[in-house]
Each structure stands twice: as structure tokens, then as C-alpha cells.
């Protein structure tokens, strides 16, 4: 797939009987490229770490409030 990404997407479109314009084909190729998916994965990992940090800070605040009671 990596060697002929466009050709692979074209074969999949044909298999699913989808008639796609060259512009749509190129958007799919760009969106499904290894580098794009890798960047999205890294972004999601960063987002997950951020959410985990926020969650931990919230729990810490709750524990401090409960300890003060």
C-alpha cells in the first residue's frame, strides 16, 4: 500500500463501487497517508496525557477538600 497508495485507494473505491473524482481521491490519499495518521496519533496521545493530568488535578483537589472536612 505504501508503494502505490493512490493505486490502492483507487482499487478500494472500485471494489466498493464508488465513483470518486480525482480531487476526492487525492483527499483520501492525503488523509490516509502514514505521516498524517502518525501525526493524528501523536496529537491524540498528547490530548490523552493532558486529560489525564487534568483528571489527576481534579482528584487531588477533591482529596484535599475531603481531608479538610
Buried (B, 14 or more C-beta within 10 A) or exposed (E): EEEEBEEBBBEBBEEEEEEBEEEEBEEBBEEBEEEEEEEEEEEEEEEEEEEEEEEEEEEEEEEEEEEEE
